[in-house]
Amino acid sequence: MAVINRIAGFADELTAWRRHLHETPELGFDCHETARFVVERLREFGITQIEEGIATSGVVAVIEGMGEGPCIGLRADMDALPILETTGAAWASKRAGKMHACGHDGHTTMLLGAAKYLAETRNFAGRVALIFQPAEEGPGGGQVMVDEGIMDRFAIDQVYALHTLPGVPAGTFETTPGPIMAAVDTLHIEVIGEGGHAAMPHETRDPVVAAVGIVQAIQTIVSRNRNPLDDLVISVTQIHTGSVDNVIPETAYINATIRTFTADVQLMVHRRLREVAEGQAASYGVRAEVRIELGYPATYNDAAKTRFAAEVAREVVGDGAVIEDRPREMGAEDFSYMLEARPGAYLFLGQGAGPGLHHPGFDFNDAVAPVGASFFARLVERAQPLAKTE
């Protein structure tokens, strides 16, 4: 088995769709133009059950198979990033400061390709729900779509997604059971002291020195509070304070990202961050106000669904191009909310050499779109096969 011939036959059409989407990126929940393009294609395919405006600009379309059965969900994200593109491609973004630097244009295209094929053949039982999601890059459109009831409303009982992966040979699938991507939380610390003249520090309570002490002490959570067998990252990414050389400021601000895989580690980190920040602040005679903003949970692949998805991937690209034990990574994904609601799997699809994700020179490799579309299509046919007749 390989790439589906019918899908390979309209590869040029996939490329045209993808490059159009690349030229017209949209951010966050404001993916209305992208959604209109998606809906126009779906209607061209003869799909009539289409619900728009979910999570502001999300779309769910249903294709009916040729027999009774359950409903499988396939998800693609649609939003871009606030990055100034430097690819120089003929199809580069026409919207300065916005670009598809994470391959969501390709994800949407691959799902559209599968939709075109599945709408033509309908060689499966039950239904497939095509989920086109806005706002993966931060706002959390996946959570909103789940909260707005798509899993129950469309009776979805399993769900899958693909993400392009530069730096891995084109057409290679990588996944793993259990957590494949981390939970992400955001730390905010406001250090409150008492400002004054920098020449008379003894008359102040200096938040700058305290902030430096807090940042250094935070690093001990990873080195001294974490079980060495548990993955954990705490990266301080911002310190803001002061405005002039001869004034000790009143306050300092510290910002960090927290990446964990288990609830136990996450809770330990939250507790220790408060203890460390408040204790360090007290030792400097200042006060720390700690706020932890919960973000995406860990992206957790169901073991059985992951094995099944890998089997399907092998049918498309062969045994040697499927890795089932990919090391988990500290990036985060809001597909995690859909996997909390229903069992399923998240897979990466290699796209070859080139700049990495979120880089201004990144561009999706159009050659792998038929591979991803074929995977989605075969997944549906294998998960919900038609009953054999005598």
Secondary structure, DSSP 8 states (H G I E B T S, - for coil): --S-HHHHHTHHHHHHHHHHHHHS--BTT--HHHHHHHHHHHHHTT--EEEEEETTTEEEEEEE-SS---EEEEEEE--BBS-------TT--SSTT-B--SSHHHHHHHHHHHHHHHHHH--SSSEEEEEEE--TTTT-HHHHHHHTTHHHHTTEEEEEEEEEETTS-TT-EE--SEEEE-EEEEEEEEEE-B-EETT-GGGSB-HHHHHHHHHHHHHHIIIIIS-TTS-EEEEEEEEEE-SSTTEE-SEEEEEEEEEESSHHHHHHHHHHHHHHHHHHHHHTT-EEEEEEEE----EEE-HHHHHHHHHHHHHHH-GGGEES----BS---THHHHHHHS-EEEEEEE--SS--TT-TT----GGGHHHHHHHHHHHHHHHS------
